[in-house]
Amino acid sequence: MSLSPGPARTRYDDRRAGPLRTAVDHVVSTWEGVERTTVADCPAYTVRGRPFAVVTNHGVAVTGLRDRARADLRRRYGVAPVALSDPTGEQWEVTPVGSEDLHGLVSYLRRSYDRTGT
């Protein structure tokens, strides 16, 4: 799947976002079928070839959530000024979290993984 970046595009910088990428790696690497790839030049995590999370300089796009869970995530964390979109135009909002905040995001990552993998 090829994705295009949102309007406020910056290149992924591992010096800036590496700790968050490492934290996400640690959480999702034990989940069955997870593969790491790139989407819009950012580290992405897929299951069955479909992305369920993308790490950016600004946080994490949790891509496989239903509307209610996405609204809950938005209410809890807000939205970063960057979005990713797929070729169909579906927008994936970026949740502005750092590696130290990831524990609160794990349940959303798992829901995205579960929904994407089915």
C-alpha positions, 0 to 999 in steps of 0.5 A: 500500500502506498500512502501520501503524506498530509500537508505538513510533510517533514521527513521522518527523523530517527534522531527525533522519533527513534525512542518512540519507534523503539517503544512501539517496536517493543510493544508490538513485536511479540504480536503474531504476524506483525511486520515492520515496513515504511509508509510515507517514509515513516516506520509502519507496523502491518499485519496481513500486509495492512498497516495498523500503526505508523510512527511519525516525528509527531507521534503515532497514527493508529490506523485501524480504529473504528470511529468510536475508538478514534474519537475516544483517542482524539479526545484523550490525546488530541491530534498532531498538526500532521496527517497521513492519507492513503490513496483513497483519501482516508485520513489517519490522524497522528496522536501526539505521544512520545515514548514516555506516553506510549503505555496509554496508547497500547490498548488502541494499538492492540485494537487497531492490530486486532481489527486490521488483522481480521 
